[in-house]
Amino acid sequence: MRWQGGRRSDNVEDRRGVRAGPGVAIGGGGLLVALLIATLLGADPMQLLSVLSEGQAPETTQAPIDPRQDPDTDFVSVVLADTEDVWRKLFADSGQRYADPTLVLFRDDVRSACGFAAAAVGPFYCPGDAKVYLDLTFFQDLARRFGAPGDFARAYVVAHEIGHHVQNLSGISDEVRRRQQSLSRDEGNALSVRLELQADCYAGVWAHHADVERQVLEPGDVEEALGAATAIGDDRLQRQAQGYVVPESFTHGTSVQRVRWFRRGFDTGRPGACDTFAAREL
């Protein structure tokens, strides 16, 4: 992927030197005592736990890193900027305004408007604060654990999360969450799959326009993205983890589905081609 000469985004927030632990530090024994006192006083222990978990006392352990001195940070900054350029234009073409998201870099764990998260959950988008959260060590896992190396595989991951931002701006995310409230767990999972596959398709839309307008792709790049989509399909991950698959528990789609929808976005370059919710077959 030809990215080195690209514009850098100003919307990268580096929290790799910030501890995301709770603001009220209570050890195991102290926590039990606090819960007991709350119960005796007639308070709801769950409310106390909620207050403790939502507190935050960040502790800065390092100064912000200049992206130009950090290749991985530099890379995601360029990819983020490219998604900004593509989606600003696509939104403007439809008479809308694209609000840039922020990409938060963290290490080990992080607190967002969606709650506390460990790096093990992988990259994620939080609609509550319109931010993408990424621990850069995920790129190592993508290459070594999932067998999906390459710059464009990493770019696909970022573009997929930006796809969720597009869904948030379009009101799609809110509608899905509203519908899920009246559905069973299996039905809610099926709706999540359509949401995730649409984000894959939007990632393909970005790739299409990035290449048409800036010729960022090199031979093999699309295959890298398709390899990443294949590697993180629900069926493949479940089979690796437990030896069998449980389709009704899928939340992101199979490897074949993820590849298909990324390819649809890439081939057409049209967000309108990404309506997974109207598709009879995924």
N, C-alpha and C positions, 0 to 999 in steps of 0.2 A: 504494500500500500504506500502510495506517494503522499506522505503527510508532513514531512519535515519543513516544507515551505509554507505551510498553512497558517492562517490567522490563529492566534491564541485567544481563548475566551477569558473574559474578566469575571466569570461567574463560577470560579472554582474556590471552594472554601476548604482550607486544610486544617483538619482537626486531629491530625496524627499525634500531636503532642498534648491532647486533652483527654483526661480520664473521665469516663462516662459513668462513674460510680454514683451511688445515691448521696444526696446532700446530707442526710442524717446518718452518721456511722454508728450502727448498733450491732454488737456481736450477737452470736446465736443465743447465749444466755440472756443478754440484755433485751433482745427482741421478745423472748418468751415472757420476761417480767413485764415489759411494756404492754404486751397483749393481755396479760392477766389483769393488770391494773385497769386497762380500758374496759374489759369485761365487767369488773367489779363496779366501775363507775357508770355502767349502763351504756357505754359507747359501743359502736359497731367495730369489732376487730378488723373486718375487711376494709373499712374506711381508713383505719390507721395504716394498714399495709399499703393501701393505695397512695396515701400521702407520702409515706416513706419512699415508695418506688418512684414517685414523680419528682421528688426532690433532686437537685443536681448541684454538685459542687465541683465544677471543672477545675482541673489543676494543670496548668500549662507546663509542659516539660521540655518544649523546644520551640524555637522561633519558626515562623512560617518559612517554608522552603520556596526558593525561586524556581518556578517550573522549568526554566531554561537550564538549571543545574541538576535536574532530576528527569531522566528520560521518560519514565513511566508517567509522571505528572505532566510533563510536556506533551506526551502523546494524548492523554485523555483531554487535556485542555484544547488541543487542536481538533480532536473529534467532536468535542462539545461545541466548539465554535462552528464547525461545519454543519452540525445539526441545526444550530441557530439560524444559519444562513438559509438552509433549505426550508425549514418550517416557517420562517418569517415570510418567505416568498409565497409558499403554498397557502398560508393563511391569508396573506394580502390578496392573492388571486381570487379568493372566495369572499373578499370583503370583510375579513376579520383581522384582528391583531393578535400576534403571537407574543405571549409573555415568556421571556426566557426563564428556564428553571436554574437552580443552583445545583452544582455537583459537589457533594461533601466527601472529602477523602478522610478515612478514619483508620485506626489500627486496633484490632482485637474486638472492640465493642463501641457502641455509639448510642446516643439518645436522640430521638427525633420526635416530631409531633405525633408519630404513630406508636411511640413507646421505645423501650430499650431493646436493642438487638445486638447479638454477637456476630462476629464475622462469619461464623459457620452458616448463617442463613443465606450468605451470598449477597450480591448487589440487589438493591431494592429501591423502589420509588415510594415516597410518602406523599399522598395527595393533601394531607393536612398542612404541610408547609411547602409543598411544591418543590421538593428537593430529591435528588438521586443520591443514594449513599453507596459508597464503594470502598472496600478494603482492597488495596492494590495487590495483595498477596493472592487474591482470587485468580489473577491472571496466571500465576504459577500453577495453581490447581487446575485451571482450564487446560494448560499444556501437559502437565505431568499426570494428573489424576484422570482427566477426561479425554486425554489424547487429542486435544484441539489447539495446537499451537498457531502462532502467526498473528501479525498486526491486525489483519482484517477480522479474525475471529474475536479479538478483543474489542474492535470497533463495533462489531455486531452486538456484543453484550451491552455496551453503552447506548447504542442506538435503540435497542429493545426497551431499556428503561426510559429513554426519552419518548418512546412510543406510548408509554403509560402516562407521561406528562401531557401528550397530545390528547389522550382519552380524557384526562382530567379537565383540560381546558374546554373540551367539546361537550362535557356533561355526561359522557358515556360511563365513566367510573361511578358517579353518583347514582345513575340509573341502575347499574348492575348491583350495587350495594343495596339499593332500595328493594329491588326484586328478590334478592337473596334472603331478605328478612322473612319472607313468606314461603320460602322453599325448604324442602328437606335438605339434609347435608349432601346427599348424592346429587340432587338437582342443583344445589348451590355450587358444587364442584364443577358440574358440567358448564355452568355459566362462567365460572372462572377460567375454564379451558378456552372458551371463546374469547374472553378478554385477553388472555395471554397470546393466543394465536393472532389476534388483531395487532398486538404490539409487535409481534414478529413481522407481520406484513408491513407495518409502518417502518420497521427497521429496513426492510427491503426497499420501500419507497425512498427513504433517505439515501440509500446506497445508489439507487438509480440516478437520482438528481446530482449527487456528489460526483458521480463519474461523468455524467453528461456535461456538467458545467465546469468541473475542475480536473477531470481525467485522473482521479485518484487511484483507480484500480490497476493492478498489475496482474499478469497471468497467474492463475491459481488463487486469487483473492476470494472470488465467489465460492470456490470450493472450501476455503478456510471457514467462511461464514456458515456454509451448509454443514461442514463438519462439526462446528460448535453447536448448531441447532440440533444435529443428530445426537451429540454427546449428552445433551441435557434434556432429552425427551423423558417424560415420566416413565414410559415403559422400560427404557434402557436403564434409568437410574434405579428403578425398583428391582429389576432383574439382577443388577449388580449387587444391590444391598441385601436382598432376601431370597433371590433365586426364582421368584415368580412375580407376576404382575396382578394388580387389583384395579381394573379399569375404572370402576366407580369412584375410586379415590384420586384419580388423576385431577390435577389442578392447572397443568400447563400444556398438556397435549403430548401425543406420541412423537417420536423422532420423525416419522414420516409426515405427520401433520405440520410440525414446526418447519420442516424443510419446505413443504408445499406452500405454506403461507408466506414465508420469506421470499420464495421464488416468485410468487404472484405479485407481491409488492415491487420486487426488483424488475420484473418483466414489464409491468404496466406503468410504474411510476405514478399511479393514481391512488390517493387515499380512499376514493370511492370504491375501489376494487377490493378493499379490505373489510367489507361488511361481513364478518364472520357470524354475526347474530342472525343474519338472514339466510345463511348458507344451509342447505339441506344436508350436505355432506362436508365434513371437515377434512 
